[in-house]
Amino acid sequence: MLRKWRIKPYSGEKTAELAADLGISQLLAGALINRGIDTKEKGEIFLHPERFEYCDPYLLPDMDKAVQRIMAAIEKKENIAIYGDYDCDGITATSLLMTTFKELGVDVDYYIPDRLTEGYGLHTEAMEKLLDKGIELLITVDCGVKSVDEIKAVTSRMDVIVTDHHLPGEELPEAVAVVDAHRKDSRYPCPELAGVGIAFKLCQALWQRINGEPLNDRGLELVALGTVADAVPLTNENRRIVSLGLKAIENSNMVGVKALLEAAGCLGKPVTSMVVGFMLAPRINAAGRLSSATLGVDLLTAVDSTKADAIALELNGINEERKKLKDEMQLEAEEQLKGVDVDNTRVLVVAGENWHHGVIGLTAAGLDSKYYKPTIVISLKDGIGKGSARSIEGFNLYEALENCKDVLLQFGGHEGAAGLTIKEENIPEFRRLMEIEANRQMTAEQYVPFYELDQEISPLDVTMEMVDELALLEPCGMKNDSPLFGCRGVRTAYASYMGIENRHMRFSITDGNRYVKAVAFNMNEDLDKMNSQPQDLVYELGINEWEGNRNLQCIIRSLDTPLDDEKPISVDREFLKELYLFLKQCHDEEKPVLMDPAWLAMRMRMDGRHSETKAAEYGLKIFQELGLMSVDDAGVCHLVEGTGKMNLQDSETFCRLNE
């Protein structure tokens, strides 16, 4: 898939000034400025996250009420339970509260709903079971802020404290306390905490109240694990949490964390946000996806190493099964999309009977990445669909679902990811409404994927010291991506294949005197072309360490020529030829072309052709004037067969444009 290069603005003067103030390279200074870190003061805190002071937990709405009610429950020895969620954020939040209460000398119970039989959030039947067990105070983590009816049903018999990080609805639940940084009346300065982050603030407040001293970084392993897994912005307070939390994971005394590291093959190795996101968190998530989330809680709260090791190995097996199910579901979904006009569809909606709920979100993310379109994957059973949605930049999923709520049974989530429940019979209408939403929210140009580049720079101008310094940007993640760089017209040499079935490549970047090694995973371009023609590269910078040697290495993300931004072009013979050939290609491949100039121009550019909206509009009009093309009632363009050679001078529009 061709992509644009979206290069962040670069000011040499500003970059040089910040580099001098902080005593760093201009490469790192430019990366900081690109992330909004444009002063010495901001830079010092960003580069030293431990200097960021934890925010006062009492700035969160209702925190005082929550602490007061918990203190009363402890004093009266009431039965307390934690109600969590089955993803890594919810599992770590549940484990953190369980561990903290235990250290405070308080026994608590917990409940996490089953993904397959219950689904996300509070459920009346589950809460009734907790009441039957004698629970008097229920504390939610990573859920509850939209469970208005469920909480109302039990408020006369059980007190509820909600701690959540999801967006509240128009009405807050009638709970003792609703602790959520996204409440309209919140004064909390860092509202992007994960669910486990909100739970951590509750732990901080409780610890201070009971022990008269700060909680400091106790339990930070769990907070970092859940924060990275939930893909919240790694800035401000979250940056401190994850930065210190990664170190805490490396050196953790928690037997469950050690067992998890060993099972993932990461024990004794540096733990980065990538390790957490791709190695550790998926194993915890796998518990809630395919088995029971209690496995995750049992692991993270374990005190017996033998038991922890056994659970970690079990999670390994479940995670492998999760990968297999996800791959199979994505193949089924892609087969289904073969019967859909994907080229002209703005939102992909696929549904399958008895698709496993545990992997529909992963499948949605996979399709979203492959097609660069908002995607909703729905699992159907007995006429009811449970769906998971993922979005692209520019399309607000939550807003779209809000505007489609009349055909949904329920929904919730964020701008970029959401879940929903829908009757099977309403799916066609839901597709139609989502297309309308996408057309309202997004332009055709926003469907062109892109690489966000920090800078255009040749790898030959980068030093080992610069690359080592870039590591200060860690932990990387949402709103602090690992820096990407671009370079055009690069000379490459010594290209060769590597790996199973020659799936990957290695080569050198050179100017004839200097050389930098590069690896390109899942790319196997023509070697003769690589060794003889200039290349356009998108790459990350890294260090290859082998047998005690350290060498600069580029990790290649793309070898494709970047798409340029849309710009005016002449409606001349050359352009009209390109337009006709594209229409002919679509006709031969039975891919409809809509009478939508902006969408047509986008599709042409994605096909590697020159086009822009106004030129496409004039081109279609010229073809109609010449009788080369007709448009049916559905707005689909059709080339007219057997028209023979045409004289462009017979088109009034062409003559006017080329006077």
C-alpha positions in Angstrom: 0.0 0.0 0.0 1.5 3.3 -1.1 1.7 6.0 1.6 2.5 9.7 1.9 5.4 11.0 3.9 4.0 13.4 6.5 7.2 15.1 7.7 6.9 17.2 10.8 7.9 20.8 10.6 11.6 21.5 11.2 13.1 24.7 12.4 16.9 24.6 12.4 17.2 27.7 14.6 14.8 26.4 17.2 16.3 23.0 17.1 19.8 24.3 17.6 18.7 26.5 20.5 17.0 23.6 22.3 20.0 21.3 21.6 22.3 23.8 23.2 20.0 24.4 26.2 19.8 20.6 27.0 23.3 19.6 25.8 21.9 17.1 23.3 22.2 16.5 19.6 20.0 18.4 17.1 18.5 15.0 16.0 17.1 14.4 19.5 16.2 18.1 19.9 14.2 18.0 16.7 12.4 14.8 17.9 11.5 16.5 21.2 10.1 19.6 19.4 8.0 17.3 17.2 6.5 16.0 20.4 5.6 19.4 21.8 8.7 19.5 24.0 10.0 22.9 23.0 11.5 24.5 26.1 14.4 23.6 28.4 12.1 23.0 31.3 9.8 20.7 29.4 12.8 18.9 28.0 14.4 18.2 31.3 11.2 16.6 32.7 10.6 14.6 29.5 14.2 13.3 29.4 14.0 12.6 33.1 10.5 11.3 33.7 11.2 10.6 37.4 11.2 14.3 37.9 7.5 14.6 36.9 5.6 14.9 40.2 2.6 12.6 40.6 -0.6 14.5 40.4 -2.7 14.9 43.6 -5.2 12.0 43.5 -7.8 14.2 45.2 -8.0 16.3 42.1 -10.0 13.4 40.7 -13.7 13.9 41.2 -15.2 12.0 44.1 -11.9 10.7 45.3 -12.5 12.1 48.8 -15.9 10.3 48.9 -14.3 7.0 47.7 -11.6 7.1 50.3 -14.1 8.0 53.1 -16.4 5.1 52.1 -13.6 2.6 52.0 -12.2 3.7 55.3 -15.7 3.2 56.8 -15.9 -0.3 55.3 -12.5 -1.2 56.7 -13.5 0.1 60.1 -16.7 -1.8 60.2 -15.1 -4.9 58.6 -17.6 -4.9 55.7 -17.2 -7.3 52.9 -15.5 -5.6 49.9 -15.2 -6.8 46.3 -13.4 -5.5 43.2 -15.3 -5.7 39.9 -12.9 -5.6 37.0 -12.6 -6.1 33.3 -11.1 -9.0 31.3 -8.5 -7.1 29.4 -4.9 -6.5 30.5 -5.9 -3.0 31.9 -8.7 -4.4 33.9 -6.7 -7.5 35.1 -3.8 -5.3 36.3 -6.2 -2.8 37.9 -7.9 -5.7 39.8 -4.6 -7.2 40.8 -3.2 -3.8 42.0 -6.2 -3.2 44.3 -6.1 -6.8 45.5 -2.4 -6.5 46.3 -2.7 -3.1 47.9 -5.6 -4.1 50.1 -3.7 -7.2 51.2 -0.7 -5.0 52.2 -3.1 -2.8 54.1 -4.3 -5.9 56.0 -7.7 -5.9 54.4 -9.2 -9.1 52.7 -11.2 -8.4 49.6 -12.9 -10.5 46.9 -13.0 -9.9 43.2 -15.1 -10.6 40.2 -14.4 -10.3 36.5 -17.1 -11.1 34.0 -16.6 -13.8 31.3 -16.0 -12.3 27.9 -18.0 -14.9 26.1 -21.0 -15.4 28.3 -21.3 -12.0 29.9 -19.3 -9.4 28.0 -17.9 -6.1 29.1 -19.1 -4.1 32.1 -21.4 -4.5 35.1 -24.1 -7.1 34.9 -27.1 -7.3 37.2 -26.9 -11.0 37.5 -23.3 -10.9 38.5 -24.0 -8.2 41.1 -26.8 -10.2 42.5 -24.4 -13.1 43.0 -22.0 -10.8 44.9 -24.9 -9.6 47.1 -25.7 -13.3 47.8 -22.1 -13.6 49.0 -22.6 -10.8 51.4 -20.7 -8.1 49.6 -21.5 -4.7 51.0 -19.1 -2.4 49.1 -18.3 -2.9 45.4 -15.3 -1.1 43.8 -15.2 -1.1 40.0 -12.0 -0.8 38.0 -11.8 0.0 34.3 -15.6 -0.1 34.0 -18.9 1.2 35.4 -19.1 4.8 34.4 -21.9 4.0 31.9 -23.6 1.3 34.0 -26.4 3.6 35.2 -29.2 1.0 35.2 -27.1 -1.8 36.7 -25.9 0.3 39.6 -29.4 1.7 40.2 -30.7 -1.8 40.6 -28.5 -2.5 43.6 -27.9 0.9 45.3 -30.4 0.2 48.1 -28.6 -3.1 49.0 -24.9 -2.4 48.2 -22.8 0.6 47.9 -20.8 1.0 44.7 -17.6 3.0 44.0 -16.9 3.5 40.3 -13.3 4.0 39.1 -13.1 4.2 35.4 -11.3 5.9 32.6 -13.9 5.6 29.8 -15.9 8.5 28.6 -19.1 9.0 30.8 -22.5 9.2 29.2 -25.0 12.0 29.7 -25.9 10.6 33.1 -23.6 9.4 35.8 -24.5 6.3 37.8 -26.0 6.8 41.3 -22.9 5.5 43.0 -21.3 6.6 46.3 -18.4 7.9 44.2 -17.7 8.1 40.4 -13.9 8.5 40.0 -13.2 9.3 36.4 -10.8 11.9 35.0 -13.1 12.4 32.0 -16.0 13.7 34.0 -16.9 17.3 32.9 -16.2 18.6 36.4 -12.8 16.9 36.7 -9.9 19.1 37.7 -7.3 16.4 37.1 -4.4 17.7 35.0 -3.5 14.4 33.3 -6.8 12.9 32.2 -5.4 10.2 29.9 -4.8 7.6 32.6 -5.6 4.0 31.9 -8.1 2.1 34.1 -5.2 0.8 36.1 -3.9 4.4 36.4 -7.1 5.5 38.0 -6.9 2.5 40.4 -3.3 3.5 41.2 -4.5 7.0 42.2 -7.1 5.4 44.5 -4.3 3.3 46.0 -2.1 6.4 46.5 -4.9 8.2 48.3 -5.8 5.1 50.5 -2.1 4.4 51.4 -1.5 8.0 52.4 -4.7 8.1 54.5 -4.0 4.8 56.3 -0.2 4.8 56.6 0.4 8.5 56.7 3.1 8.3 54.0 3.2 8.3 50.2 2.6 5.1 48.3 5.5 6.2 46.0 6.1 3.5 43.3 4.7 0.5 45.1 3.0 -1.8 42.5 4.2 0.2 39.6 5.0 -3.0 37.6 1.3 -3.6 37.3 0.4 0.0 36.5 3.0 0.1 33.7 1.9 -3.2 32.3 -1.8 -2.2 32.1 -1.0 1.4 30.9 1.1 0.2 27.9 -1.4 -2.6 27.1 -4.3 -0.1 26.9 -2.5 2.2 24.4 -3.1 5.4 26.3 -0.8 8.4 25.6 2.6 7.9 27.1 3.0 11.5 28.1 3.1 13.5 31.4 2.1 11.2 34.4 1.7 8.1 32.2 5.3 8.7 31.0 6.6 8.7 34.6 4.5 5.6 35.4 5.7 3.6 32.4 9.3 4.8 32.6 9.8 3.8 36.2 7.4 0.8 35.8 9.5 -0.8 33.1 12.5 -0.7 35.4 10.3 -2.1 38.2 9.3 -5.0 35.9 13.0 -5.8 35.2 13.8 -5.9 38.9 10.5 -7.1 40.2 10.2 -9.2 43.3 6.6 -10.2 42.4 6.7 -13.9 41.6 4.0 -13.6 39.0 5.8 -10.9 37.1 9.0 -13.0 37.1 7.2 -16.0 35.9 5.6 -13.9 33.1 9.0 -12.6 32.0 10.5 -16.1 32.0 7.6 -17.6 30.0 8.0 -14.9 27.4 11.7 -15.4 27.2 12.4 -11.9 28.6 13.8 -12.6 32.0 17.2 -10.9 32.5 16.8 -8.7 29.4 15.9 -5.0 29.1 12.2 -4.4 29.3 10.9 -1.7 26.9 7.4 -0.6 26.0 7.7 -2.9 22.9 8.5 -5.9 25.1 5.4 -5.1 27.3 3.1 -4.4 24.3 4.1 -7.4 22.2 5.4 -10.0 24.6 4.0 -9.6 28.1 0.6 -7.9 27.7 -0.7 -10.3 25.0 -0.2 -13.2 27.4 -2.2 -11.5 30.1 -4.9 -10.5 27.5 -5.0 -14.0 26.2 -6.5 -15.2 29.6 -9.5 -13.0 29.2 -9.8 -13.6 25.4 -9.9 -17.4 25.3 -10.1 -18.7 28.9 -10.7 -16.9 32.2 -9.3 -13.5 33.2 -8.9 -15.0 36.7 -5.8 -16.7 35.4 -4.2 -13.3 34.9 -5.2 -12.1 38.3 -4.0 -15.3 39.9 -0.7 -14.9 38.2 -0.1 -11.3 39.1 -1.2 -11.8 42.7 0.7 -15.1 43.2 3.0 -15.6 46.2 4.0 -19.1 45.2 6.6 -19.3 42.4 5.7 -22.9 41.4 2.0 -21.9 41.0 3.0 -18.7 39.1 5.3 -20.7 36.7 2.5 -23.1 35.9 0.0 -20.3 35.2 2.5 -18.4 33.0 3.2 -21.6 30.9 -0.6 -22.1 30.6 -0.9 -18.5 29.4 1.8 -19.2 26.8 -0.3 -22.0 25.3 -3.5 -19.9 25.3 -1.6 -17.0 23.6 -0.5 -19.4 20.8 -4.1 -20.5 20.3 -5.1 -16.8 20.3 -2.7 -16.1 17.4 -4.0 -19.1 15.4 -7.7 -18.1 15.9 -7.0 -14.5 15.0 -5.2 -15.5 11.7 -8.1 -17.8 10.8 -10.7 -15.2 11.5 -8.9 -12.6 9.5 -8.7 -15.0 6.5 -12.5 -15.6 6.8 -13.1 -11.8 7.0 -11.0 -11.1 4.0 -12.8 -13.8 2.0 -16.0 -12.1 3.0 -14.7 -8.8 1.7 -14.1 -10.2 -1.7 -17.9 -9.9 -2.2 -17.8 -6.2 -1.1 -16.9 -3.1 -3.2 -14.0 -2.4 -0.8 -12.5 0.3 -3.1 -15.7 2.5 -2.6 -16.5 1.5 1.0 -15.5 4.0 3.6 -16.1 1.7 6.7 -15.6 -2.0 6.6 -18.2 -4.1 8.5 -17.9 -7.8 8.5 -19.9 -10.4 10.5 -19.5 -14.1 11.1 -21.5 -16.8 12.9 -19.9 -17.8 16.1 -16.7 -15.9 15.5 -14.7 -16.0 18.8 -15.4 -12.9 20.8 -11.9 -13.0 22.2 -10.2 -12.1 18.9 -12.7 -9.9 17.0 -10.8 -6.8 18.3 -7.5 -8.1 17.1 -9.1 -9.0 13.7 -10.6 -5.5 13.4 -7.1 -4.0 14.1 -5.6 -6.3 11.5 -8.1 -5.3 8.8 -7.9 -1.7 9.7 -4.1 -1.8 9.3 -4.3 -3.7 5.9 -7.0 -1.6 4.3 -6.5 1.7 6.2 -10.3 2.1 6.8 -12.4 2.1 10.0 -13.3 -1.5 10.6 -16.0 -3.3 12.6 -15.9 -7.1 13.2 -19.1 -8.7 14.5 -19.6 -12.1 16.0 -23.1 -13.4 15.6 -25.0 -15.8 17.8 -28.8 -16.4 17.9 -29.5 -13.2 16.0 -27.4 -11.0 18.2 -24.0 -9.5 17.2 -21.2 -8.5 19.5 -18.8 -6.2 17.6 -15.4 -4.6 18.1 -14.3 -1.6 16.1 -11.0 0.1 15.3 -10.5 3.4 13.5 -8.1 5.6 11.5 -7.0 9.2 12.1 -9.9 11.6 11.4 -12.8 9.2 12.1 -14.3 9.5 15.6 -15.7 6.0 16.3 -17.5 7.0 19.5 -19.2 10.0 17.8 -20.2 7.8 14.8 -21.7 5.1 17.0 -23.5 7.8 19.0 -25.1 8.9 15.8 -26.0 5.3 14.9 -27.4 4.4 18.4 -31.0 3.9 17.2 -29.9 0.6 15.5 -27.6 -0.5 18.3 -28.5 -2.3 21.5 -25.5 -0.8 23.3 -22.0 0.6 22.7 -19.1 2.2 24.4 -15.4 3.0 23.9 -13.2 5.8 22.6 -12.5 7.8 19.5 -10.2 5.1 18.1 -11.6 1.8 19.5 -15.1 0.8 20.6 -17.4 -2.2 21.2 -21.0 -2.6 20.4 -24.0 -5.0 20.5 -26.5 -5.1 17.6 -29.3 -7.2 16.3 -28.3 -9.2 13.2 -31.2 -7.8 11.2 -29.9 -4.2 11.8 -26.5 -4.8 10.4 -27.3 -3.6 6.8 -28.8 -0.4 8.1 -25.8 0.0 10.4 -23.5 -0.3 7.4 -25.4 2.4 5.6 -25.4 4.8 8.5 -21.7 4.3 9.1 -21.0 5.1 5.5 -23.0 8.4 5.9 -21.0 9.1 9.1 -17.7 8.5 7.4 -18.7 10.7 4.4 -19.6 13.4 6.9 -16.5 13.2 9.1 -13.8 12.5 6.5 -12.5 13.7 3.2 -11.2 11.4 0.5 -7.7 12.6 1.1 -7.9 11.4 4.7 -8.1 7.8 3.4 -4.6 8.1 2.1 -2.3 6.3 4.6 0.9 8.0 5.7 4.2 7.6 7.5 4.7 10.2 10.2 8.4 11.2 9.9 10.4 13.1 12.3 12.9 14.3 9.7 14.4 13.6 6.3 18.0 12.6 7.0 20.5 10.3 5.4 21.5 7.3 7.6 25.1 8.2 6.5 24.8 11.4 8.5 23.8 9.7 11.7 26.4 8.6 14.4 26.2 5.9 17.0 26.1 8.6 19.7 23.0 10.0 18.1 21.2 6.7 18.1 22.2 6.0 21.7 20.8 9.4 22.6 17.5 8.7 20.8 16.9 6.0 23.4 16.1 8.8 25.8 12.7 9.1 24.1 11.7 5.8 25.6 9.2 4.7 26.7 7.6 5.1 23.3 4.0 4.5 22.5 0.8 6.5 21.9 1.6 10.2 21.3 5.3 9.4 21.6 6.0 7.1 18.7 9.4 5.7 18.0 11.0 8.2 15.7 10.8 7.4 11.9 13.1 9.0 9.3 13.0 9.2 5.6 15.6 9.6 2.8 15.1 9.8 -0.9 17.3 8.6 -3.7 19.5 6.4 -1.5 22.2 4.3 -3.1 22.1 0.7 -1.9 24.6 -2.2 -2.4 25.3 -5.8 -1.4 21.6 -6.7 -1.2 20.8 -10.3 -0.3 17.9 -12.3 0.9 17.8 -13.9 4.4 15.4 -15.8 6.6 13.0 -18.6 5.8 11.9 -18.7 2.2 14.0 -15.5 1.6 11.2 -13.4 3.2 13.7 -10.7 4.4 16.5 -8.7 3.0 19.8 -7.2 4.2 21.8 -4.5 2.3 24.1 -1.6 2.8 23.4 2.1 2.3 26.4 3.9 0.8 27.7 7.0 -0.9 30.7 5.0 -2.2 32.9 5.8 0.8 30.7 5.3 3.9 28.4 2.3 4.6 25.5 1.7 6.9 23.9 -1.7 7.2 20.1 -2.2 6.9 17.6 -4.9 7.3 14.1 -5.1 5.7 11.8 -7.6 7.3 9.0 -9.1 5.1 10.4 -7.4 2.0 12.0 -9.3 -0.8 12.4 -6.8 -3.6 14.3 -7.6 -6.8 18.0 -7.7 -5.9 19.2 -6.3 -9.2 16.9 -3.3 -8.7 18.2 -2.9 -5.1 21.8 -3.0 -6.2 21.4 -0.7 -9.3 18.7 1.9 -8.7 18.3 4.6 -6.0 15.7 3.9 -3.3 13.4 5.9 -1.2 13.6 4.7 2.4 11.5 5.0 5.6 13.5 3.7 8.5 14.1 3.5 12.2 17.5 3.8 13.7 18.9 1.0 15.9 22.1 -0.7 17.1 23.0 -4.2 16.1 24.9 -5.9 18.9 26.7 -9.2 18.0 29.5 -10.9 19.8 30.5 -7.8 21.7 30.4 -5.5 18.6 28.0 -2.6 18.2 27.1 -1.2 14.8 24.6 1.3 13.5 21.7 -0.4 11.7 18.6 0.8 9.9 15.4 -1.1 10.2 13.5 -0.4 7.0 9.8 0.2 7.1 9.2 1.1 3.5 11.0 1.0 0.1 8.1 2.5 -1.8 8.2 5.9 -3.5 6.1 8.2 -1.3 2.9 9.7 -2.6 3.0 13.5 -2.9 0.3 15.7 -1.4 -2.6 16.5 -3.8 -1.7 19.5 -5.9 -3.2 21.1 -9.0 -2.3 19.5 -12.3 -3.1 20.3 -16.0 -6.0 18.6 -17.6 -4.0 17.8 -20.7 -3.8 14.8 -23.0 -1.4 13.1 -20.7 -3.7 13.4 -17.7 -6.7 12.3 -19.7 -4.8 9.3 -20.9 -4.0 8.3 -17.3 -7.6 8.8 -16.3 -8.9 6.7 -19.2 -6.4 3.9 -18.5 -7.4 3.9 -14.8 -11.1 3.7 -15.8 -10.3 0.9 -18.2 -8.3 -1.0 -15.6 -11.2 -0.7 -13.1 -13.7 -1.9 -15.8 -11.5 -4.9 -16.7 -11.1 -5.8 -13.0 -14.9 -5.3 -12.4 -14.2 -2.6 -9.8 -16.8 0.1 -9.9 -15.8 3.8 -10.2 -18.2 6.3 -8.6 -19.0 9.7 -9.9 -17.1 11.2 -7.0 -14.1 13.2 -8.3 -12.4 13.5 -4.9 -12.7 9.7 -4.2 -11.6 8.9 -7.8 -8.5 11.2 -7.5 -7.6 9.5 -4.2 -7.9 6.0 -5.8 -5.8 7.0 -8.8 -3.0 8.3 -6.5 -3.1 5.2 -4.4 -2.6 3.3 -7.7 0.5 5.3 -8.3 -1.0 7.7 -10.9 -1.1 11.5 -10.9 -4.4 13.0 -10.1 -6.3 15.6 -8.0 -9.9 16.4 -7.3 -10.5 19.2 -9.8 -8.6 17.5 -12.6 -10.7 14.3 -12.0 -13.9 16.4 -12.1 -13.0 18.0 -15.4 -11.8 14.7 -16.8 -15.1 13.0 -16.1 -17.0 15.9 -17.6 -14.8 15.8 -20.8 -15.4 12.1 -21.2 -19.1 12.6 -20.9 -19.1 15.4 -23.5 -17.2 13.1 -25.9 -19.6 10.2 -25.3 -16.8 8.1 -23.9 -18.5 7.6 -20.5 -21.9 7.4 -19.0 -23.2 7.5 -15.4 -26.0 5.2 -14.2 -28.7 5.9 -11.6 -26.4 4.6 -8.8 -23.7 7.1 -9.7 -21.4 4.5 -11.2 -19.3 5.5 -14.2 -19.2 3.2 -17.3 -17.0 3.5 -20.3 -18.9 3.4 -23.6 -17.7 0.6 -25.8 -16.9 1.0 -29.5 -16.6 4.8 -29.5 -13.5 4.8 -31.7 -10.9 7.5 -31.7 -12.1 10.8 -30.2 -11.0 14.4 -30.9 -10.5 16.3 -27.6 -11.3 19.5 -29.4 -14.9 18.3 -29.6 -15.1 18.8 -25.8 -16.1 22.3 -24.8 -14.6 21.8 -21.3 -11.2 20.7 -22.7 -11.0 23.6 -25.1 -11.9 26.1 -22.4 -9.2 24.7 -20.1 -6.6 24.6 -22.8 -7.1 28.0 -24.4 
